Amino acid sequence: MLAEPPAEAATAESGMATTNFVLIDYENVQPRLGEMLADEVFQVLVFVGATQTKVNTDTAMALQSKGSAARYVRMATSGRNALDFHMAYHLGCLSTSHPEAYLHVITADKDLDPLIEHLQAAGLKVRRWLRVEDIPLVKKPASATVDERCSQAIAYLVQRGAQRPASMKTLRGSLAALFAPKLSDADVDGMVDALIEHGLVRQVGQKVSYGLPD
């Protein structure tokens, strides 16, 4: 049985929102986080190599602003795949302690893919992304086209699963807040109309249902 992860790496889920753990391979990618992971649903672990001496200021400030919801995991020694082994350990711990959580691995390295596929086969919600902004819950630029917005909205709603908005009012608010800056009412109208037209959202009174996979 896997050992329990450090307490700070397994923060309890708050409210009704499902926790999204983001594990960043900082040896492989050095994202500038800004406000992308500021939402309280995100818990962030940044894995830093033993010989790495710098973290970009933008990322450091973003992590500091999250307090106990973000931390660094620094390798004590360097070696082939040392960081991958540490990430694999934490993935295993988190999948045991938080089986309902979403686990996002940010790296271009494919060495963890067999483990990720194994966890997916066990029914866990784990995925590797090349960029932080590829995570569906991360806010997207409001300047995106209608088609791009709809694609991002669909990915967001699929990820929400059973926790999708049940009313049109809540759906509209969620879609508007998915983008930065927040979308106008007219932009939300266009996106909702497109989703309804394609049978992905169905409205009965003020309630909504979805033609999307769970």
FENGISUL-V866923 format. One line per field, one symbol per residue. phi: phi as a letter, one per 30 degrees, with the letter a starting at -180 (. if undefined). A space follows every 10 residues. Layout:
BEGIN
phi->???
END
This chain:
BEGIN
phi->.ddddeedcb dddcicdddc dcccdddcbb dcdhcecded dccbbcccdd cdcbbdeede ddddddiddb acbcddbcle iededddddd dddddddbdc dcccccacdc ddeedddddd ddjdcbacbd bedddedddc dddddedddd dddddddddd hdcdecbddd ddddddddcb deddeddded ddedddecid bbcbiccbbb cbdd
END
